[in-house]
């Protein structure tokens, strides 16, 4: 996982790891590390992520990322990321339960 400035800085060396299959990005933690806490769409965060994606692509390395919304998932798929975590399990579970309650009460 690349979630901080150290991971970004050491990325060229990390990408030389012989058995490494991919790099997964954590934009929320990265936003904190870059001084813009919680702002996953901040230009500094987006440009850093895009730099990591480009470096991974140059090494034919799989890139994954956490996307907290469908819009973010679409953006990162469009940018060439092949593995996107579109939210967290509890978020999806809660949305499903709310839908069921609404349908039952409907």
N, C-alpha and C positions, 0 to 999 in steps of 0.2 A: 504494500500500500504506500502510496505517496500522498502524504497529508501535511507535510511541513516543508519549510525552506531547506532543511537538510536533505530530504529526499529529492527535491528538485535540483539542488546543487550537485548532489552525487549521482544523478540519473545516468550520465554517460557510463560511469563505472558500474552501476547497478545493472544496466542493460547488457553488460558483458558477462553476467553470471551465466555459466554454461547450461544449467538446468532450469532456468527461469522461463515460465510459460507466458507470463503477462504482467502488466502493471495495472493496478486498480487505484483510481483516484478518489480521494475523499474531499469534495469541495467545501463542505462545512468546516472541517478542521483546517483545511488550507486557507479559508477566508480568515480564520482567527490568526493563523501563523503569519499572514500577509498584512495584518493590521486593520482588516475591515470585517470584524466579527459578524457572522450571519449573512453577509452580503455575497451569496454565491454567484450572483450575476454581475458583481463589480468588475470593471474593466481589468483591474490588476489580477483578479482571480481567473477570469476568462482567458486572458492572454497567457497566464502561467499554464493553465490547463491545456490550451492549444499548443503551447511549446512542448509540453510533455507528449501530447498526441503525435505531433510531428516527429519528435525524436524516436518514439516507439515505432511509428510507421517506417522510418528510415532503417530500422533494424528488423523489420517484419515481425514486430512484437505485438501481441494482442493487447488491446487497451480496454479497460473497463472503468466505469464511473458510477457513482451514486447520483441519481436524479430524483429530486423530491417532488417532481410534477411531470405530467405527460408532456408539457411544453419543453421542459428541460430534456426529457428523454428523446424527444424528436430532434432537438437541436444537436445533441451529442451523437445520435445515430447518423444524422446528416453530416456531421463533421468526421465520420469514419470510425467512431468507437463501436466495437462489436459486442460488448457486454455492458448492459445498462441495468442497474438495480433501480427500478421505478418505484421508489417508496420503500416503506418498511412493512413487515408482515402485520404488525398490530394496526397500522393505519388502514391497510386493506381489509382486515378483519372487521374493524369498527365500521367502515363504509358499508360492508356487506350486511352487518347486523342492522344498521340504520335503515337500509333499503328494505330488509325483511319486515321490520317493525312498521314502516310506512305502508308497505303492501298489505300487511295483516290488518292494520287499522283502516286502510283505504276504503 
